[in-house]
Amino acid sequence: MTQRRVYLLTGLPEEVTAVAFAKCSRSPKPFDEIASDLNQDKSRKFHEQWVMGYGHSSVAEHAVVHLALENISILATKAVEDTRLASFTEKSTRYQKFDLNRCYRDERLMQQHGPLVESTLNQLFSTYALVHEHVSELIKQKNPREADEKENAYATRINALACDVARYVLPVGTLTNVGVTINARSLEHCITKLLSHSLREMREIGAEMKSRAQQELPTLLKYAQKNAFLEETDFLLGNYFSQLHSLYPFSQSLSPPHKKFSNNPRENHVSLEEFDSQGLDKVLTALLYSHSYLSRKHVFEIVASSDKDRKIGILNDLMKKRGPKDSVPRAFEAIDYVFDILLDYGAYRDIQRHRMLTPLPQLLTVQQGYSTPKEIAFVGLKNEYTKVMEETARTVEQISSDFPEESQYLIPLAYRIRVLQKMNLREVFQFTELRSGKKGHPSYRKIAQQMADEVIKVHPEFGRHLRIDRNE
């Protein structure tokens, strides 16, 4: 009689593990027996033939590595984390303080604008320290330690609240750490993108990731290299947009915003650009399809012809059974939304880690203005904060004509970036419910709340089931 076996396959090189799983498709042997017949040389030959030669890339997903990336810029983490099938944990700007010595200095910028770069960084980190100190004192006055609260816990709480405000001043060139768990197939794609990047830091990180990971994956990463298509795409598209923009009859009205950075009235903003007008019918069709024996077209016709109140009733009955930690059904992925989001880079840094959605960010510039947390005025640092933001903006403007991408390293997290974000309804639930939570940063909480509001406007039947935390 065949007995069920569930066990760990451990102690093997990652490429050997990948082959052991791959051979299952054609071998009747148990996994551990298959593995016992393998060694690294046999595994290398298998990968050369099947993964590289015949393109069976999914085999590479069984080989996993853990990469520790230290002292890379915040800007670089966004390039690394632009990989859907991987797990990342990044050093927090909430629980740790940063200083001037921990900042990336781009070689090209330093060669031509070294004194100006150093002066700007000194101002930013001095203001960062000043904000942290003053906000800490304010919070201590407003939130004295509770009787049963340990001193270390209290200090951590005060530091976290102060860091949440001070982080607005940190430049995106600030050095941080990120831990990466990723399979070989995704890693090859990640390294290829980094090696094809226009910024030197990204290319160097890509080369180092390949070098270190090849110690465990000598064969599967062999052909990760610079890609001409990726390398040239951004340049070509930038030129195409410039050409189209110059021909547009109303192009004058679309010119860059006026450069009075302190007098920019815009705030972080969410605009719902696209949604599915047949959303309710499509989601119900997806929910009911697997419980029928009919084609999707036939199920949709039945649903579409049904009374709307009855359809909403079915949805309500289903959602009543959802527990506090339950995800909504996968059928909610049947419809999509496209949001145009204007948000500060600090908030973008947090929400970009939702990798199942499709984020399309613009270049970080000073043209979209910056956010000012209300605590800055409370502690009497509005003038100092505004001054350092405006002076940094002037510096960025001065050097960005020659170094549009390198100049990003100097831009503080307070400055806004625009991102087009496509996501399905299931991700809307996960994203808005998680990111609106009161323990989150106020900046991305507001974004999550606004996104929920946009969905509620067009699809109230779904919106009423969103568990949005609006408490201050």
Buried (B, 14 or more C-beta within 10 A) or exposed (E): EEEEEEEEBEEBBBBBBBBBBBBEEEEEEEBEEBBEEBEBEEBBEBBEEBBBEEEBBEBBBBBBBEBEBEEBBBBBBBBBBBBEBBEBEBBEBBEEBBEBEBBBBBEBBBEEBEEBBBEBBEBBBBBBBBBBBBBBEBBBEEEEBEEEEEEEEBBEBBBBBBBBBBBBBBBBBBBBBBBBEBBBBBBBBBBBBBBBBEBEBBBBBBBBBBEBBBEBBBBBBBEBBBBEEBBEEBEEEEEEEEEEEEEEEEEEEEEEEEEEBBEBEEEBBBEBEEBBEEBBBBBBBBBBBEEEEEEEEEBBBBBBEEEEEEBBEBBEEBBEEBEEEEEBBEBBBBBBBBBBBBBBBBBBBBBBBBBEBBBEBEBBBBBBBBBBBEBBEBBEBEEBBBBBBBBBBBBBBEBBEEBBBBBBBBBBBBBBBBBBBBBBBBBBBBBBBBBBBEEBBBBBBBBBBBBBBBBBEBBEBBBEBBEBBEEE
